[in-house]
Amino acid sequence: MKTPHTKDYFEGILQIRNGTKELIDWVLKKIRTEGKAGIAKTKKAKNGIDLYITDQHYLQNLGQKLKQRQPGVLKISKRLHTTDKMTSKHLYRVTVLYKPFPFKKGDIITLQGEEVEIVHLDRTVQVKNTKSGAKKQVDMELLMRC
């Protein structure tokens, strides 16, 4: 684990939105047991939690593990924080946003007036019409709006 310059030192933020208590507990336990990074501070958000993490590379890997464990939307962005005076390198802070899907494989939902069953979850979702049995690919953004 990197030694922080101050107790508030962080390199990135993990934003979990609409996550269950079990999911948040899993993330906290994972960070503590692996010991590769620390949590500088925690903030409650409107519909989730923000964790300020001391190592941005660990944070990005944690985001990928989170998505593998429970399918969801994962967005990674960076912003320029400062420039190192000795090396003139740009130093960035990373934000990892994770939103678990509100549905899972096998759920039946109404999409554009039709009842469909979710067959496969990934970047695109494969759904099957419950009446006709026809399968089609649907964009995840369309399902998130339903």
PyMOL commands that set and color helices and strands:
alter all, ss='L'
color gray80, all
select helices_A, chain A and resi 21-34+56-69+140-145
alter helices_A, ss='H'
color red, helices_A
select strands_A, chain A and resi 12-17+39-45+48-53+72-83+90-100+108-111+114-120+124-129+135-139
alter strands_A, ss='S'
color yellow, strands_A
deselect
rebuild
show_as cartoon
